[in-house]
Amino acid sequence: MIEKLVMATNNANKLREAREILAPLGIEVISQREAGADVEADENGESFEENAVIKAQTVYDIVGLPVIADDSGLCVDALGGRPGVHSARYAPKGEECDKLLEELKDVPEDERSARFECWLVFMDYECLDVVTGSCEGRISTEKRGDNGFGYDPVFLYGSRTLAEMSADEKNAISHRGAAMRALYDLLKERYGE
Ligand code: IMP
């Protein structure tokens, strides 16, 4: 089984979540910076999958070790799936929840369905795998909770926002958790225990 992966991200929260999810499965995750790749990939793809592959390829070309990269985002039904692939650029960091609440201020509670999507790519010598995970919920009418990052304070899963959950609780139901576990199953099948 693979014991070490480089994660192609400069997002400390994503790195922390990947470590929390994969460490109990015996896989160490190191950051692209720790692996010597101090780069920011050009995320100019038109889909989550395309962007995840771009990120993985950018870092793989430098480090030459097994790399994972995720592209993720929030798709809100009342906004026709926006912000989607543009989630990271929807608003300045720290202002994304307020902007979303403002855009949805006239949308009734039963029309506020949304989902987080995560496309996770594994890239190694002569191999490229893509797995996905999603998390269904609703957009709240106010921000709640101090944990997590990004849109967590306005994403309701049941009666709580993701920002009101512990890290373990979020990882158990999140899009990234689902995709990471799918990746683990795939690697286990290929490389054995
Ligand atoms: P990426 O780094 O291009 O994949 O950008 C994903 C963006 O989607 C992040 O910057 C967040 O705004 C948002 N996002 C992705 N996953 C989560 C999550 O688990 N919680 C909250 N926001 C998220």
py3Dmol code that shows the C-alpha trace and the ligand (Angstrom):
import py3Dmol

protein = """\
ATOM      1  CA  MET A   1       0.000   0.000   0.000  1.00  0.00           C
ATOM      2  CA  ILE A   2       1.159   3.549  -0.700  1.00  0.00           C
ATOM      3  CA  GLU A   3       2.415   5.154   2.525  1.00  0.00           C
ATOM      4  CA  LYS A   4       3.094   8.720   1.446  1.00  0.00           C
ATOM      5  CA  LEU A   5       1.290  11.169  -0.841  1.00  0.00           C
ATOM      6  CA  VAL A   6       1.976  14.767  -1.803  1.00  0.00           C
ATOM      7  CA  MET A   7      -1.127  16.946  -1.741  1.00  0.00           C
ATOM      8  CA  ALA A   8      -1.164  19.599  -4.438  1.00  0.00           C
ATOM      9  CA  THR A   9      -2.595  22.477  -2.440  1.00  0.00           C
ATOM     10  CA  ASN A  10      -1.578  25.635  -0.626  1.00  0.00           C
ATOM     11  CA  ASN A  11      -4.847  25.531   1.353  1.00  0.00           C
ATOM     12  CA  ALA A  12      -3.927  24.643   4.951  1.00  0.00           C
ATOM     13  CA  ASN A  13      -7.517  23.588   5.747  1.00  0.00           C
ATOM     14  CA  LYS A  14      -7.699  21.102   2.893  1.00  0.00           C
ATOM     15  CA  LEU A  15      -4.316  19.692   3.880  1.00  0.00           C
ATOM     16  CA  ARG A  16      -5.428  19.307   7.500  1.00  0.00           C
ATOM     17  CA  GLU A  17      -8.627  17.514   6.440  1.00  0.00           C
ATOM     18  CA  ALA A  18      -6.744  15.171   4.084  1.00  0.00           C
ATOM     19  CA  ARG A  19      -4.323  14.300   6.902  1.00  0.00           C
ATOM     20  CA  GLU A  20      -7.136  13.706   9.391  1.00  0.00           C
ATOM     21  CA  ILE A  21      -8.943  11.401   6.959  1.00  0.00           C
ATOM     22  CA  LEU A  22      -5.975   9.442   5.550  1.00  0.00           C
ATOM     23  CA  ALA A  23      -3.701   9.167   8.648  1.00  0.00           C
ATOM     24  CA  PRO A  24      -5.927   6.575  10.380  1.00  0.00           C
ATOM     25  CA  LEU A  25      -5.696   4.570   7.135  1.00  0.00           C
ATOM     26  CA  GLY A  26      -1.874   4.589   7.354  1.00  0.00           C
ATOM     27  CA  ILE A  27      -1.188   7.167   4.618  1.00  0.00           C
ATOM     28  CA  GLU A  28       0.966  10.192   5.404  1.00  0.00           C
ATOM     29  CA  VAL A  29       0.100  13.344   3.474  1.00  0.00           C
ATOM     30  CA  ILE A  30       2.798  15.946   2.901  1.00  0.00           C
ATOM     31  CA  SER A  31       2.184  19.373   1.421  1.00  0.00           C
ATOM     32  CA  GLN A  32       3.423  20.397  -2.001  1.00  0.00           C
ATOM     33  CA  ARG A  33       5.650  22.959  -0.268  1.00  0.00           C
ATOM     34  CA  GLU A  34       7.228  20.281   1.956  1.00  0.00           C
ATOM     35  CA  ALA A  35       7.865  18.288  -1.221  1.00  0.00           C
ATOM     36  CA  GLY A  36       9.614  21.283  -2.810  1.00  0.00           C
ATOM     37  CA  ALA A  37       6.858  22.525  -5.128  1.00  0.00           C
ATOM     38  CA  ASP A  38       6.253  26.161  -4.289  1.00  0.00           C
ATOM     39  CA  VAL A  39       3.795  26.814  -7.113  1.00  0.00           C
ATOM     40  CA  GLU A  40       0.248  27.990  -7.684  1.00  0.00           C
ATOM     41  CA  ALA A  41      -1.423  26.118 -10.538  1.00  0.00           C
ATOM     42  CA  ASP A  42      -3.423  28.047 -13.134  1.00  0.00           C
ATOM     43  CA  GLU A  43      -6.963  26.906 -12.348  1.00  0.00           C
ATOM     44  CA  ASN A  44      -8.383  27.845 -15.704  1.00  0.00           C
ATOM     45  CA  GLY A  45     -10.319  24.645 -16.361  1.00  0.00           C
ATOM     46  CA  GLU A  46     -14.058  24.644 -16.940  1.00  0.00           C
ATOM     47  CA  SER A  47     -14.874  21.782 -14.593  1.00  0.00           C
ATOM     48  CA  PHE A  48     -13.854  20.508 -11.158  1.00  0.00           C
ATOM     49  CA  GLU A  49     -12.219  17.506 -12.812  1.00  0.00           C
ATOM     50  CA  GLU A  50     -10.193  19.588 -15.247  1.00  0.00           C
ATOM     51  CA  ASN A  51      -8.939  21.862 -12.463  1.00  0.00           C
ATOM     52  CA  ALA A  52      -8.002  18.939 -10.220  1.00  0.00           C
ATOM     53  CA  VAL A  53      -5.970  17.378 -13.045  1.00  0.00           C
ATOM     54  CA  ILE A  54      -4.234  20.722 -13.747  1.00  0.00           C
ATOM     55  CA  LYS A  55      -3.246  21.046 -10.065  1.00  0.00           C
ATOM     56  CA  ALA A  56      -2.021  17.444  -9.835  1.00  0.00           C
ATOM     57  CA  GLN A  57      -0.022  17.688 -13.078  1.00  0.00           C
ATOM     58  CA  THR A  58       1.620  20.986 -12.082  1.00  0.00           C
ATOM     59  CA  VAL A  59       2.943  19.490  -8.847  1.00  0.00           C
ATOM     60  CA  TYR A  60       3.688  16.016 -10.231  1.00  0.00           C
ATOM     61  CA  ASP A  61       5.924  17.539 -12.919  1.00  0.00           C
ATOM     62  CA  ILE A  62       8.051  19.034 -10.125  1.00  0.00           C
ATOM     63  CA  VAL A  63       8.093  16.366  -7.406  1.00  0.00           C
ATOM     64  CA  GLY A  64       7.762  13.113  -9.411  1.00  0.00           C
ATOM     65  CA  LEU A  65       6.064  11.397  -6.445  1.00  0.00           C
ATOM     66  CA  PRO A  66       2.461  10.171  -6.080  1.00  0.00           C
ATOM     67  CA  VAL A  67       0.286  13.283  -5.921  1.00  0.00           C
ATOM     68  CA  ILE A  68      -3.324  13.939  -4.955  1.00  0.00           C
ATOM     69  CA  ALA A  69      -5.185  17.110  -5.873  1.00  0.00           C
ATOM     70  CA  ASP A  70      -8.759  18.081  -5.208  1.00  0.00           C
ATOM     71  CA  ASP A  71     -10.969  20.671  -6.738  1.00  0.00           C
ATOM     72  CA  SER A  72     -14.099  21.367  -4.827  1.00  0.00           C
ATOM     73  CA  GLY A  73     -16.854  23.889  -4.508  1.00  0.00           C
ATOM     74  CA  LEU A  74     -20.394  24.717  -3.555  1.00  0.00           C
ATOM     75  CA  CYS A  75     -23.281  24.319  -6.014  1.00  0.00           C
ATOM     76  CA  VAL A  76     -26.465  26.160  -5.034  1.00  0.00           C
ATOM     77  CA  ASP A  77     -29.618  25.050  -6.876  1.00  0.00           C
ATOM     78  CA  ALA A  78     -31.364  28.430  -6.648  1.00  0.00           C
ATOM     79  CA  LEU A  79     -28.332  29.956  -8.396  1.00  0.00           C
ATOM     80  CA  GLY A  80     -28.276  27.399 -11.204  1.00  0.00           C
ATOM     81  CA  GLY A  81     -25.294  25.609  -9.639  1.00  0.00           C
ATOM     82  CA  ARG A  82     -23.194  28.694  -8.895  1.00  0.00           C
ATOM     83  CA  PRO A  83     -20.658  29.439  -7.538  1.00  0.00           C
ATOM     84  CA  GLY A  84     -19.527  25.909  -8.551  1.00  0.00           C
ATOM     85  CA  VAL A  85     -16.027  25.840 -10.060  1.00  0.00           C
ATOM     86  CA  HIS A  86     -15.717  29.528  -9.210  1.00  0.00           C
ATOM     87  CA  SER A  87     -16.299  29.014  -5.451  1.00  0.00           C
ATOM     88  CA  ALA A  88     -12.799  30.121  -4.459  1.00  0.00           C
ATOM     89  CA  ARG A  89     -13.113  33.347  -6.474  1.00  0.00           C
ATOM     90  CA  TYR A  90     -16.786  34.135  -5.714  1.00  0.00           C
ATOM     91  CA  ALA A  91     -15.846  36.766  -3.104  1.00  0.00           C
ATOM     92  CA  PRO A  92     -12.735  37.916  -1.232  1.00  0.00           C
ATOM     93  CA  LYS A  93     -11.672  35.337   1.411  1.00  0.00           C
ATOM     94  CA  GLY A  94     -13.802  35.715   4.545  1.00  0.00           C
ATOM     95  CA  GLU A  95     -16.640  37.448   2.667  1.00  0.00           C
ATOM     96  CA  GLU A  96     -18.042  34.463   0.733  1.00  0.00           C
ATOM     97  CA  CYS A  97     -20.758  33.607   3.291  1.00  0.00           C
ATOM     98  CA  ASP A  98     -22.066  37.168   3.546  1.00  0.00           C
ATOM     99  CA  LYS A  99     -22.203  37.532  -0.223  1.00  0.00           C
ATOM    100  CA  LEU A 100     -24.071  34.242  -0.579  1.00  0.00           C
ATOM    101  CA  LEU A 101     -26.608  35.123   2.144  1.00  0.00           C
ATOM    102  CA  GLU A 102     -27.214  38.458   0.422  1.00  0.00           C
ATOM    103  CA  GLU A 103     -27.743  36.790  -2.977  1.00  0.00           C
ATOM    104  CA  LEU A 104     -30.199  34.342  -1.438  1.00  0.00           C
ATOM    105  CA  LYS A 105     -32.025  36.779   0.809  1.00  0.00           C
ATOM    106  CA  ASP A 106     -35.342  36.413  -1.069  1.00  0.00           C
ATOM    107  CA  VAL A 107     -35.109  32.643  -1.559  1.00  0.00           C
ATOM    108  CA  PRO A 108     -37.461  30.696   0.742  1.00  0.00           C
ATOM    109  CA  GLU A 109     -36.078  27.960   3.017  1.00  0.00           C
ATOM    110  CA  ASP A 110     -37.452  25.058   0.965  1.00  0.00           C
ATOM    111  CA  GLU A 111     -35.632  26.321  -2.145  1.00  0.00           C
ATOM    112  CA  ARG A 112     -32.188  26.666  -0.577  1.00  0.00           C
ATOM    113  CA  SER A 113     -30.845  23.208  -1.423  1.00  0.00           C
ATOM    114  CA  ALA A 114     -27.125  22.978  -2.216  1.00  0.00           C
ATOM    115  CA  ARG A 115     -24.255  20.534  -2.333  1.00  0.00           C
ATOM    116  CA  PHE A 116     -20.531  20.515  -1.905  1.00  0.00           C
ATOM    117  CA  GLU A 117     -18.705  18.581  -4.587  1.00  0.00           C
ATOM    118  CA  CYS A 118     -15.166  17.267  -4.489  1.00  0.00           C
ATOM    119  CA  TRP A 119     -13.212  15.821  -7.393  1.00  0.00           C
ATOM    120  CA  LEU A 120     -10.063  14.129  -6.229  1.00  0.00           C
ATOM    121  CA  VAL A 121      -7.272  13.105  -8.572  1.00  0.00           C
ATOM    122  CA  PHE A 122      -4.481  10.637  -7.885  1.00  0.00           C
ATOM    123  CA  MET A 123      -1.510  10.911 -10.206  1.00  0.00           C
ATOM    124  CA  ASP A 124       1.538   8.696 -10.354  1.00  0.00           C
ATOM    125  CA  TYR A 125       3.846   7.281 -13.002  1.00  0.00           C
ATOM    126  CA  GLU A 126       1.548   6.217 -15.850  1.00  0.00           C
ATOM    127  CA  CYS A 127      -1.600   6.437 -13.809  1.00  0.00           C
ATOM    128  CA  LEU A 128      -4.366   8.937 -13.310  1.00  0.00           C
ATOM    129  CA  ASP A 129      -7.445   8.191 -11.240  1.00  0.00           C
ATOM    130  CA  VAL A 130     -10.426  10.383 -10.469  1.00  0.00           C
ATOM    131  CA  VAL A 131     -12.859   9.829  -7.606  1.00  0.00           C
ATOM    132  CA  THR A 132     -15.650  12.079  -6.396  1.00  0.00           C
ATOM    133  CA  GLY A 133     -17.615  12.843  -3.266  1.00  0.00           C
ATOM    134  CA  SER A 134     -20.554  15.083  -2.510  1.00  0.00           C
ATOM    135  CA  CYS A 135     -22.423  16.390   0.500  1.00  0.00           C
ATOM    136  CA  GLU A 136     -26.093  17.398   0.257  1.00  0.00           C
ATOM    137  CA  GLY A 137     -27.472  20.197   2.389  1.00  0.00           C
ATOM    138  CA  ARG A 138     -29.119  23.616   2.460  1.00  0.00           C
ATOM    139  CA  ILE A 139     -27.938  27.182   2.765  1.00  0.00           C
ATOM    140  CA  SER A 140     -28.910  28.690   6.123  1.00  0.00           C
ATOM    141  CA  THR A 141     -30.292  32.201   6.559  1.00  0.00           C
ATOM    142  CA  GLU A 142     -27.498  33.255   8.929  1.00  0.00           C
ATOM    143  CA  LYS A 143     -23.907  32.262   9.708  1.00  0.00           C
ATOM    144  CA  ARG A 144     -23.441  29.803  12.565  1.00  0.00           C
ATOM    145  CA  GLY A 145     -20.355  28.159  14.100  1.00  0.00           C
ATOM    146  CA  ASP A 146     -16.623  28.858  14.258  1.00  0.00           C
ATOM    147  CA  ASN A 147     -15.065  25.670  12.887  1.00  0.00           C
ATOM    148  CA  GLY A 148     -14.116  24.759   9.340  1.00  0.00           C
ATOM    149  CA  PHE A 149     -13.521  27.251   6.539  1.00  0.00           C
ATOM    150  CA  GLY A 150     -15.048  28.816   3.440  1.00  0.00           C
ATOM    151  CA  TYR A 151     -18.808  28.294   3.228  1.00  0.00           C
ATOM    152  CA  ASP A 152     -19.031  26.004   6.284  1.00  0.00           C
ATOM    153  CA  PRO A 153     -20.853  28.584   8.478  1.00  0.00           C
ATOM    154  CA  VAL A 154     -23.812  28.752   6.037  1.00  0.00           C
ATOM    155  CA  PHE A 155     -23.982  25.108   4.896  1.00  0.00           C
ATOM    156  CA  LEU A 156     -26.623  23.202   6.850  1.00  0.00           C
ATOM    157  CA  TYR A 157     -26.295  19.451   7.131  1.00  0.00           C
ATOM    158  CA  GLY A 158     -29.447  18.454   8.992  1.00  0.00           C
ATOM    159  CA  SER A 159     -29.959  21.041  11.712  1.00  0.00           C
ATOM    160  CA  ARG A 160     -26.308  22.106  12.121  1.00  0.00           C
ATOM    161  CA  THR A 161     -23.926  23.990   9.873  1.00  0.00           C
ATOM    162  CA  LEU A 162     -20.609  22.325   9.046  1.00  0.00           C
ATOM    163  CA  ALA A 163     -18.931  25.064  11.100  1.00  0.00           C
ATOM    164  CA  GLU A 164     -20.846  23.817  14.164  1.00  0.00           C
ATOM    165  CA  MET A 165     -19.420  20.303  13.786  1.00  0.00           C
ATOM    166  CA  SER A 166     -16.156  18.920  15.130  1.00  0.00           C
ATOM    167  CA  ALA A 167     -13.476  18.079  12.557  1.00  0.00           C
ATOM    168  CA  ASP A 168     -14.273  14.353  12.900  1.00  0.00           C
ATOM    169  CA  GLU A 169     -18.001  14.915  12.451  1.00  0.00           C
ATOM    170  CA  LYS A 170     -17.454  17.004   9.324  1.00  0.00           C
ATOM    171  CA  ASN A 171     -14.943  14.557   7.825  1.00  0.00           C
ATOM    172  CA  ALA A 172     -17.412  11.679   8.308  1.00  0.00           C
ATOM    173  CA  ILE A 173     -20.074  13.311   6.104  1.00  0.00           C
ATOM    174  CA  SER A 174     -18.187  15.766   3.913  1.00  0.00           C
ATOM    175  CA  HIS A 175     -17.595  15.690   0.164  1.00  0.00           C
ATOM    176  CA  ARG A 176     -13.822  15.588   0.761  1.00  0.00           C
ATOM    177  CA  GLY A 177     -14.157  12.773   3.305  1.00  0.00           C
ATOM    178  CA  ALA A 178     -16.232  10.717   0.848  1.00  0.00           C
ATOM    179  CA  ALA A 179     -13.767  11.284  -2.004  1.00  0.00           C
ATOM    180  CA  MET A 180     -10.736  10.474   0.197  1.00  0.00           C
ATOM    181  CA  ARG A 181     -12.314   7.224   1.354  1.00  0.00           C
ATOM    182  CA  ALA A 182     -13.140   6.299  -2.254  1.00  0.00           C
ATOM    183  CA  LEU A 183      -9.501   6.955  -3.141  1.00  0.00           C
ATOM    184  CA  TYR A 184      -8.316   4.804  -0.263  1.00  0.00           C
ATOM    185  CA  ASP A 185     -10.520   1.909  -1.438  1.00  0.00           C
ATOM    186  CA  LEU A 186      -9.141   2.247  -4.957  1.00  0.00           C
ATOM    187  CA  LEU A 187      -5.510   2.314  -3.786  1.00  0.00           C
ATOM    188  CA  LYS A 188      -6.123  -0.643  -1.478  1.00  0.00           C
ATOM    189  CA  GLU A 189      -7.544  -2.663  -4.339  1.00  0.00           C
ATOM    190  CA  ARG A 190      -4.574  -1.818  -6.556  1.00  0.00           C
ATOM    191  CA  TYR A 191      -1.666  -1.999  -4.149  1.00  0.00           C
ATOM    192  CA  GLY A 192      -3.051  -4.332  -1.471  1.00  0.00           C
ATOM    193  CA  GLU A 193      -2.984  -3.848   2.315  1.00  0.00           C
TER     194      GLU A 193
END
"""
ligand_1 = """\
23
IMP
P -10.394 25.147 -4.737
O -9.241 25.330 -3.804
O -10.208 25.753 -6.063
O -10.829 23.707 -4.793
O -11.552 26.013 -4.092
C -12.574 25.444 -3.419
C -13.371 26.545 -2.719
O -14.652 25.984 -2.444
C -12.751 26.920 -1.379
O -11.957 28.050 -1.452
C -13.989 27.164 -0.529
O -14.434 28.471 -0.719
C -15.000 26.201 -1.110
N -14.968 24.916 -0.369
C -14.473 23.724 -0.797
N -14.586 22.782 0.154
C -15.159 23.406 1.207
C -15.508 22.951 2.507
O -15.298 21.800 2.917
N -16.071 23.881 3.299
C -16.314 25.169 2.921
N -15.979 25.648 1.740
C -15.401 24.766 0.868
"""
view = py3Dmol.view(width=600, height=400)
view.addModel(protein, "pdb")
view.setStyle({"model": 0}, {"cartoon": {"style": "trace"}})
view.addModel(ligand_1, "xyz")
view.setStyle({"model": 1}, {"stick": {}})
view.zoomTo()
view.show()
